[in-house]
Amino acid sequence: MTKITVSPDCGNAPRKQFLKDFNIAFATGDADFIIQHVCDDIEWNIHGDKHISGKEAFTKEIYIMKEYSADEVVIHTIITHGREAALNGEMKIEGKTGSVKQTLSGLFSVRQNYCFFLNATL
């Protein structure tokens, strides 16, 4: 089970709550929640790795990532302004070769609890 720690101010507004839930879904491998909450023309830029366009390609990638749920996720800050948002934290994932701790950061565009752009460093 994933240990989840979220700063108290990360859920005091609807968009902050949505991004908290969205990122927890990533950490816990809840692919269905993630896929239900992205637009058909989603754009996902993973710095230094790949760019994914469209819900079909996004869905394929999410189901691959579903196999790697985090052991621990910490969300430090969620900042929203209009439709734009930013999130930072860290995630610890246990793998076959040991544990990996990585920064969790991203820029999001959110409209009515649907994410239509992700710009992430994983």
KEMAR-887508 format. One line per 10 residues: for each residue x, y, z of N, C-alpha, C. Coordinates in steps of 0.001 Angstrom, whole numbers, padded with zeros to 6 digits. Layout:
REM KEMAR-887508
X/Y/Z/X/Y/Z/X/Y/Z ~ ...
REM end
This chain:
REM KEMAR-887508
000835/-001177/000000/000000/000000/000000/000882/001243/000000 ~ 000486/002222/-000759/001257/003453/-000910/001057/004372/000291 ~ 002157/004822/000883/002088/005825/001946/001966/007183/001270 ~ 000950/007956/001656/000687/009245/001014/000744/010344/002060 ~ 001557/011367/001788/001655/012534/002652/001392/013762/001797 ~ 000443/014589/002241/000072/015784/001487/000066/016973/002436 ~ 000721/018066/002054/000694/019281/002860/-000745/019745/003038 ~ -001076/020285/004206/-002467/020651/004494/-003100/021632/003508 ~ -002337/022517/002917/-002925/023522/002018/-003109/023011/000591 ~ -002882/021727/000347/-002962/021185/-001012/-004354/020695/-001389
-005363/021009/-000601/-006693/020549/-000952/-007774/021558/-000620 ~ -007386/022816/-000437/-008353/023801/000023/-009085/024525/-001100 ~ -009010/024028/-002305/-009727/024598/-003454/-010025/023445/-004412 ~ -011104/023544/-005186/-011483/022422/-006062/-010382/021957/-007013 ~ -009662/022866/-007645/-008603/022442/-008574/-007423/021814/-007835 ~ -007115/022331/-006663/-006053/021713/-005863/-006454/020293/-005466 ~ -007698/020128/-005040/-008181/018799/-004660/-008120/017845/-005849 ~ -008530/018337/-007022/-008483/017503/-008220/-007050/017069/-008531 ~ -006105/018010/-008502/-004712/017662/-008812/-004107/016745/-007753 ~ -004501/016929/-006510/-004067/016004/-005463/-004560/014592/-005796
-005849/014462/-006081/-006425/013152/-006411/-005797/012563/-007675 ~ -005569/013404/-008679/-004996/012970/-009953/-003591/012405/-009749 ~ -002781/013097/-008961/-001405/012646/-008735/-001334/011445/-007799 ~ -002246/011351/-006857/-002319/010150/-006023/-002708/008956/-006885 ~ -003597/009183/-007848/-003974/008108/-008779/-002754/007628/-009569 ~ -001887/008554/-009990/-000636/008162/-010658/000205/007296/-009726 ~ 000361/007737/-008496/001231/007037/-007552/000711/005653/-007190 ~ -000604/005484/-007175/-001192/004213/-006752/-001584/003319/-007923 ~ -001352/003778/-009146/-001664/002968/-010323/-003143/002907/-010658 ~ -003903/003933/-010268/-005342/003978/-010557/-005558/004508/-011974
-005276/003663/-012947/-005344/004054/-014360/-006736/004515/-014760 ~ -007769/003866/-014248/-009137/004235/-014626/-009457/005676/-014249 ~ -009075/006094/-013029/-009329/007472/-012604/-008602/008454/-013519 ~ -007343/008159/-013792/-006541/009061/-014622/-007157/009201/-016006 ~ -007479/008095/-016631/-008013/008112/-017997/-009369/008805/-018055 ~ -010184/008639/-017026/-011491/009300/-016982/-011374/010814/-016867 ~ -010222/011296/-016429/-010067/012721/-016156/-009070/013424/-017072 ~ -008929/012923/-018290/-008148/013644/-019293/-009012/013863/-020525 ~ -008735/014939/-021239/-009465/015257/-022466/-008961/014386/-023616 ~ -009760/014297/-024666/-009396/013491/-025836/-008107/013970/-026495
-007851/015278/-026432/-006658/015830/-027079/-005540/016135/-026069 ~ -005438/015293/-025040/-004401/015456/-024013/-003009/015514/-024652 ~ -002185/016375/-024124/-000770/016466/-024497/000033/016206/-023234 ~ 000945/015253/-023278/001757/014907/-022117/003216/014930/-022527 ~ 003959/015870/-021976/005382/016012/-022249/006157/015533/-021025 ~ 006895/014448/-021179/007733/013933/-020101/009165/014334/-020437 ~ 009688/015331/-019720/011006/015897/-020024/012079/014825/-020105 ~ 012852/014888/-021174/013968/013981/-021361/013574/012575/-021772 ~ 012276/012356/-022031/011847/011004/-022367/010961/010982/-023602 ~ 009761/011535/-023526/008837/011429/-024660/007725/012459/-024591
007036/012598/-025712/005854/013451/-025819/004708/012570/-026314 ~ 003604/012607/-025604/002447/011767/-025932/001282/012675/-026285 ~ 000646/012398/-027422/-000489/013200/-027889/-001716/012318/-028046 ~ -002838/012794/-027514/-004113/012108/-027690/-004400/011086/-026604 ~ -005681/010904/-026346/-006113/010024/-025262/-005759/008562/-025515 ~ -005788/008123/-026762/-005471/006723/-027060/-004019/006401/-026696 ~ -003085/007244/-027132/-001667/007036/-026807/-001429/007202/-025306 ~ -002109/008173/-024712/-002006/008415/-023273/-002459/007174/-022499 ~ -003589/006605/-022910/-004139/005426/-022240/-003162/004256/-022292 ~ -002542/004032/-023441/-001556/002949/-023562/-000407/003153/-022582
000081/004380/-022505/001207/004683/-021610/000809/004513/-020145 ~ -000386/004939/-019796/-000852/004823/-018414/-000959/003353/-018003 ~ -001449/002506/-018898/-001555/001089/-018551/-000186/000429/-018410 ~ 000822/000924/-019106/002192/000441/-018899/002689/000885/-017521 ~ 002455/002159/-017192/002921/002717/-015926/002170/002146/-014726 ~ 000969/001642/-014957/000144/001097/-013875/000889/000026/-013081 ~ 001801/-000666/-013727/002557/-001741/-013078/003544/-001218/-012036 ~ 003809/000081/-012026/004826/000655/-011146/004206/001598/-010134 ~ 003454/001095/-009187/002887/001978/-008174/003978/002342/-007164 ~ 003845/003519/-006597/004848/004036/-005667/004641/003452/-004272
005725/003324/-003550/005650/002926/-002148/005310/004123/-001273 ~ 005746/005291/-001733/005496/006507/-000964/005413/007692/-001913 ~ 004483/008586/-001632/004391/009835/-002379/004181/010971/-001378 ~ 004901/012056/-001601/004770/013254/-000780/004453/014407/-001722 ~ 003348/015080/-001474/002994/016268/-002256/003235/017472/-001357 ~ 004212/018289/-001748/004579/019454/-000946/003698/020658/-001251 ~ 003509/020945/-002530/002839/022180/-002919/002001/021968/-004164 ~ 000815/022561/-004164/000001/022677/-005371/-000390/024140/-005478 ~ -000070/024740/-006606/-000403/026147/-006849/-001318/026205/-008057 ~ -002425/026917/-007925/-003337/027079/-009056/-003571/028556/-009321
-003786/028858/-010589/-004145/030210/-011006/-004976/030065/-012275 ~ -006263/030280/-012156/-007135/030062/-013306/-007105/028598/-013694 ~ -006858/028326/-014971/-006792/026939/-015453/-005409/026324/-015307 ~ -004427/027117/-014970/-003049/026631/-014881/-002737/026206/-013450 ~ -001873/025216/-013328/-001501/024728/-012002/-000099/024135/-012035 ~ 000522/024093/-010874/001828/023460/-010724/001809/022631/-009447 ~ 002561/021549/-009474/002629/020647/-008327/004071/020203/-008154 ~ 004509/020097/-006894/005815/019485/-006668/005768/018586/-005447 ~ 006615/017585/-005490/006691/016616/-004411/007762/015600/-004730 ~ 007624/014421/-004165/008577/013353/-004438/007874/012004/-004330
008456/011033/-005008/007878/009707/-005058/008992/008681/-004871 ~ 008718/007653/-004083/009676/006566/-003872/009070/005297/-004459 ~ 009812/004669/-005362/009349/003464/-006038/010357/002348/-005789 ~ 009873/001220/-005315/010720/000040/-005136/010727/-000743/-006435 ~ 011903/-001107/-006881/012031/-001901/-008094/012842/-003152/-007837 ~ 013078/-003903/-008874/013847/-005146/-008748/015293/-004883/-008358 ~ 015788/-003694/-008688/017185/-003372/-008395/017328/-002442/-007197 ~ 016260/-002215/-006449/016315/-001350/-005286/015283/-000246/-005368 ~ 015409/000717/-004475/014423/001796/-004458/014953/003025/-005189 ~ 014025/003740/-005789/014346/004963/-006511/013482/006070/-005934
014112/007170/-005584/013378/008334/-005105/013519/009406/-006162 ~ 012408/009919/-006638/012475/010911/-007702/011574/012090/-007397 ~ 011928/013208/-008003/011134/014415/-007860/009857/014268/-008655 ~ 008789/014722/-008070/007495/014734/-008730/007156/016197/-008976 ~ 007164/016613/-010231/006828/018000/-010525/006106/018057/-011852 ~ 005207/018996/-011948/004476/019104/-013197/003717/020401/-013319 ~ 003482/020770/-014553/002609/021889/-014885/001375/021292/-015534 ~ 000227/021809/-015184/-001035/021246/-015650/-001944/022351/-016161 ~ -002787/022015/-017097/-003908/022860/-017476/-005161/022061/-017162 ~ -006026/022642/-016361/-007203/021936/-015867/-008446/022759/-016167
-009470/022059/-016653/-010753/022718/-016894/-011850/021753/-016471 ~ -012669/022148/-015521/-013809/021361/-015048/-013416/019923/-014718 ~ -012380/019776/-013929/-011872/018475/-013490/-011435/017558/-014624 ~ -010969/018150/-015718/-010328/017397/-016790/-008967/018020/-017046 ~ -007973/017188/-017133/-006627/017648/-017412/-006401/017575/-018916 ~ -005959/018680/-019528/-005725/018631/-020965/-004288/018922/-021346 ~ -003425/019158/-020384/-002000/019288/-020683/-001204/018912/-019445 ~ -000211/018074/-019624/000714/017707/-018564/002123/017978/-019056 ~ 002888/018665/-018266/004289/018896/-018572/005038/018431/-017334 ~ 005615/017245/-017382/006087/016617/-016158/007547/016219/-016213
008145/016229/-015041/009459/015646/-014832/009244/014463/-013915 ~ 009544/013284/-014409/009388/012073/-013592/010725/011407/-013407
REM end
